[in-house]
Amino acid sequence: MTLWFLWETGCDYCADAKPALEEFRTRHPEVEVISHDLTVEDWREDAPVLGPESVPAYVLVNGRLTRTLQSRGALTTDELEHWVFGPG
């Protein structure tokens, strides 16, 4: 399972999301976490493939299943866990 975190330099919400993402990474070493700073060129090339229209965004790839979450702000670690693993 791979979790992509898509962000952009200068995005305050993105910066606010990074500590929770690092805590998630520590709690769940079984999940590969990739953090990617999107440039204008990336948006033109990658965003249509990955799905998000704004940042911060999370893309979960689990085999053939892909889910995308565009956040209106920073997620807490617990919210991120709930989105990745479901309630439990």
Biotite code that builds the C-alpha atoms (Angstrom):
import biotite.structure as struc

atoms = struc.array([
    struc.Atom([0.000, 0.000, 0.000], chain_id="A", res_id=1, res_name="MET", atom_name="CA", element="C"),
    struc.Atom([1.314, 3.441, -0.936], chain_id="A", res_id=2, res_name="THR", atom_name="CA", element="C"),
    struc.Atom([0.096, 6.815, 0.302], chain_id="A", res_id=3, res_name="LEU", atom_name="CA", element="C"),
    struc.Atom([1.042, 9.812, -1.832], chain_id="A", res_id=4, res_name="TRP", atom_name="CA", element="C"),
    struc.Atom([0.928, 13.218, -0.154], chain_id="A", res_id=5, res_name="PHE", atom_name="CA", element="C"),
    struc.Atom([0.761, 15.963, -2.771], chain_id="A", res_id=6, res_name="LEU", atom_name="CA", element="C"),
    struc.Atom([1.597, 19.477, -1.686], chain_id="A", res_id=7, res_name="TRP", atom_name="CA", element="C"),
    struc.Atom([2.875, 22.771, -3.006], chain_id="A", res_id=8, res_name="GLU", atom_name="CA", element="C"),
    struc.Atom([5.547, 25.130, -1.703], chain_id="A", res_id=9, res_name="THR", atom_name="CA", element="C"),
    struc.Atom([3.908, 28.124, -0.044], chain_id="A", res_id=10, res_name="GLY", atom_name="CA", element="C"),
    struc.Atom([0.676, 26.292, 0.823], chain_id="A", res_id=11, res_name="CYS", atom_name="CA", element="C"),
    struc.Atom([-0.045, 26.874, 4.521], chain_id="A", res_id=12, res_name="ASP", atom_name="CA", element="C"),
    struc.Atom([-2.527, 23.975, 4.714], chain_id="A", res_id=13, res_name="TYR", atom_name="CA", element="C"),
    struc.Atom([0.119, 21.698, 3.221], chain_id="A", res_id=14, res_name="CYS", atom_name="CA", element="C"),
    struc.Atom([2.690, 22.776, 5.787], chain_id="A", res_id=15, res_name="ALA", atom_name="CA", element="C"),
    struc.Atom([0.150, 22.229, 8.585], chain_id="A", res_id=16, res_name="ASP", atom_name="CA", element="C"),
    struc.Atom([-0.507, 18.679, 7.313], chain_id="A", res_id=17, res_name="ALA", atom_name="CA", element="C"),
    struc.Atom([3.127, 17.523, 7.359], chain_id="A", res_id=18, res_name="LYS", atom_name="CA", element="C"),
    struc.Atom([3.488, 16.793, 11.131], chain_id="A", res_id=19, res_name="PRO", atom_name="CA", element="C"),
    struc.Atom([0.452, 14.469, 11.114], chain_id="A", res_id=20, res_name="ALA", atom_name="CA", element="C"),
    struc.Atom([1.789, 12.767, 8.004], chain_id="A", res_id=21, res_name="LEU", atom_name="CA", element="C"),
    struc.Atom([5.136, 12.148, 9.714], chain_id="A", res_id=22, res_name="GLU", atom_name="CA", element="C"),
    struc.Atom([3.359, 10.738, 12.773], chain_id="A", res_id=23, res_name="GLU", atom_name="CA", element="C"),
    struc.Atom([1.314, 8.475, 10.467], chain_id="A", res_id=24, res_name="PHE", atom_name="CA", element="C"),
    struc.Atom([4.550, 7.300, 8.825], chain_id="A", res_id=25, res_name="ARG", atom_name="CA", element="C"),
    struc.Atom([6.006, 6.451, 12.260], chain_id="A", res_id=26, res_name="THR", atom_name="CA", element="C"),
    struc.Atom([2.883, 4.586, 13.382], chain_id="A", res_id=27, res_name="ARG", atom_name="CA", element="C"),
    struc.Atom([2.480, 2.652, 10.122], chain_id="A", res_id=28, res_name="HIS", atom_name="CA", element="C"),
    struc.Atom([5.816, 1.646, 8.604], chain_id="A", res_id=29, res_name="PRO", atom_name="CA", element="C"),
    struc.Atom([3.941, -0.950, 6.526], chain_id="A", res_id=30, res_name="GLU", atom_name="CA", element="C"),
    struc.Atom([2.521, 1.902, 4.411], chain_id="A", res_id=31, res_name="VAL", atom_name="CA", element="C"),
    struc.Atom([4.927, 3.475, 1.945], chain_id="A", res_id=32, res_name="GLU", atom_name="CA", element="C"),
    struc.Atom([4.496, 7.251, 2.213], chain_id="A", res_id=33, res_name="VAL", atom_name="CA", element="C"),
    struc.Atom([5.637, 9.414, -0.685], chain_id="A", res_id=34, res_name="ILE", atom_name="CA", element="C"),
    struc.Atom([5.602, 13.177, -0.265], chain_id="A", res_id=35, res_name="SER", atom_name="CA", element="C"),
    struc.Atom([5.690, 15.146, -3.520], chain_id="A", res_id=36, res_name="HIS", atom_name="CA", element="C"),
    struc.Atom([5.926, 18.916, -4.038], chain_id="A", res_id=37, res_name="ASP", atom_name="CA", element="C"),
    struc.Atom([3.933, 19.700, -7.163], chain_id="A", res_id=38, res_name="LEU", atom_name="CA", element="C"),
    struc.Atom([5.194, 22.335, -9.557], chain_id="A", res_id=39, res_name="THR", atom_name="CA", element="C"),
    struc.Atom([3.164, 23.955, -12.332], chain_id="A", res_id=40, res_name="VAL", atom_name="CA", element="C"),
    struc.Atom([4.645, 21.439, -14.766], chain_id="A", res_id=41, res_name="GLU", atom_name="CA", element="C"),
    struc.Atom([3.641, 18.569, -12.465], chain_id="A", res_id=42, res_name="ASP", atom_name="CA", element="C"),
    struc.Atom([0.054, 19.818, -12.403], chain_id="A", res_id=43, res_name="TRP", atom_name="CA", element="C"),
    struc.Atom([-0.089, 19.782, -16.175], chain_id="A", res_id=44, res_name="ARG", atom_name="CA", element="C"),
    struc.Atom([1.417, 16.299, -16.449], chain_id="A", res_id=45, res_name="GLU", atom_name="CA", element="C"),
    struc.Atom([0.544, 14.381, -13.264], chain_id="A", res_id=46, res_name="ASP", atom_name="CA", element="C"),
    struc.Atom([-2.611, 15.850, -11.756], chain_id="A", res_id=47, res_name="ALA", atom_name="CA", element="C"),
    struc.Atom([-4.951, 14.535, -14.473], chain_id="A", res_id=48, res_name="PRO", atom_name="CA", element="C"),
    struc.Atom([-3.568, 11.042, -13.850], chain_id="A", res_id=49, res_name="VAL", atom_name="CA", element="C"),
    struc.Atom([-3.521, 11.233, -10.039], chain_id="A", res_id=50, res_name="LEU", atom_name="CA", element="C"),
    struc.Atom([-6.895, 12.949, -9.740], chain_id="A", res_id=51, res_name="GLY", atom_name="CA", element="C"),
    struc.Atom([-6.559, 15.918, -7.368], chain_id="A", res_id=52, res_name="PRO", atom_name="CA", element="C"),
    struc.Atom([-7.466, 19.428, -8.402], chain_id="A", res_id=53, res_name="GLU", atom_name="CA", element="C"),
    struc.Atom([-5.969, 21.188, -5.383], chain_id="A", res_id=54, res_name="SER", atom_name="CA", element="C"),
    struc.Atom([-3.542, 20.622, -2.523], chain_id="A", res_id=55, res_name="VAL", atom_name="CA", element="C"),
    struc.Atom([-3.073, 19.258, 0.012], chain_id="A", res_id=56, res_name="PRO", atom_name="CA", element="C"),
    struc.Atom([-4.205, 15.977, -1.457], chain_id="A", res_id=57, res_name="ALA", atom_name="CA", element="C"),
    struc.Atom([-3.765, 12.347, -0.529], chain_id="A", res_id=58, res_name="TYR", atom_name="CA", element="C"),
    struc.Atom([-3.768, 9.488, -3.026], chain_id="A", res_id=59, res_name="VAL", atom_name="CA", element="C"),
    struc.Atom([-3.963, 5.945, -1.678], chain_id="A", res_id=60, res_name="LEU", atom_name="CA", element="C"),
    struc.Atom([-2.824, 3.176, -4.002], chain_id="A", res_id=61, res_name="VAL", atom_name="CA", element="C"),
    struc.Atom([-3.551, -0.362, -2.886], chain_id="A", res_id=62, res_name="ASN", atom_name="CA", element="C"),
    struc.Atom([-3.028, -2.750, -5.765], chain_id="A", res_id=63, res_name="GLY", atom_name="CA", element="C"),
    struc.Atom([-5.435, -1.652, -8.470], chain_id="A", res_id=64, res_name="ARG", atom_name="CA", element="C"),
    struc.Atom([-7.589, 0.368, -6.101], chain_id="A", res_id=65, res_name="LEU", atom_name="CA", element="C"),
    struc.Atom([-6.831, 4.077, -5.987], chain_id="A", res_id=66, res_name="THR", atom_name="CA", element="C"),
    struc.Atom([-8.604, 6.619, -3.801], chain_id="A", res_id=67, res_name="ARG", atom_name="CA", element="C"),
    struc.Atom([-8.048, 10.363, -3.734], chain_id="A", res_id=68, res_name="THR", atom_name="CA", element="C"),
    struc.Atom([-8.820, 12.762, -0.901], chain_id="A", res_id=69, res_name="LEU", atom_name="CA", element="C"),
    struc.Atom([-8.572, 16.503, -1.332], chain_id="A", res_id=70, res_name="GLN", atom_name="CA", element="C"),
    struc.Atom([-8.446, 18.143, 2.054], chain_id="A", res_id=71, res_name="SER", atom_name="CA", element="C"),
    struc.Atom([-9.813, 21.591, 2.822], chain_id="A", res_id=72, res_name="ARG", atom_name="CA", element="C"),
    struc.Atom([-7.160, 21.771, 5.521], chain_id="A", res_id=73, res_name="GLY", atom_name="CA", element="C"),
    struc.Atom([-4.702, 19.639, 7.417], chain_id="A", res_id=74, res_name="ALA", atom_name="CA", element="C"),
    struc.Atom([-5.859, 16.189, 8.528], chain_id="A", res_id=75, res_name="LEU", atom_name="CA", element="C"),
    struc.Atom([-4.951, 14.929, 11.977], chain_id="A", res_id=76, res_name="THR", atom_name="CA", element="C"),
    struc.Atom([-3.149, 11.616, 12.243], chain_id="A", res_id=77, res_name="THR", atom_name="CA", element="C"),
    struc.Atom([-6.357, 9.965, 13.481], chain_id="A", res_id=78, res_name="ASP", atom_name="CA", element="C"),
    struc.Atom([-8.352, 11.335, 10.532], chain_id="A", res_id=79, res_name="GLU", atom_name="CA", element="C"),
    struc.Atom([-5.691, 10.106, 8.127], chain_id="A", res_id=80, res_name="LEU", atom_name="CA", element="C"),
    struc.Atom([-5.719, 6.640, 9.729], chain_id="A", res_id=81, res_name="GLU", atom_name="CA", element="C"),
    struc.Atom([-9.514, 6.519, 9.479], chain_id="A", res_id=82, res_name="HIS", atom_name="CA", element="C"),
    struc.Atom([-9.380, 7.428, 5.781], chain_id="A", res_id=83, res_name="TRP", atom_name="CA", element="C"),
    struc.Atom([-6.644, 4.881, 4.977], chain_id="A", res_id=84, res_name="VAL", atom_name="CA", element="C"),
    struc.Atom([-7.811, 1.956, 7.117], chain_id="A", res_id=85, res_name="PHE", atom_name="CA", element="C"),
    struc.Atom([-11.498, 2.687, 7.703], chain_id="A", res_id=86, res_name="GLY", atom_name="CA", element="C"),
    struc.Atom([-13.259, 2.748, 11.079], chain_id="A", res_id=87, res_name="PRO", atom_name="CA", element="C"),
    struc.Atom([-11.888, 0.452, 13.653], chain_id="A", res_id=88, res_name="GLY", atom_name="CA", element="C"),
])
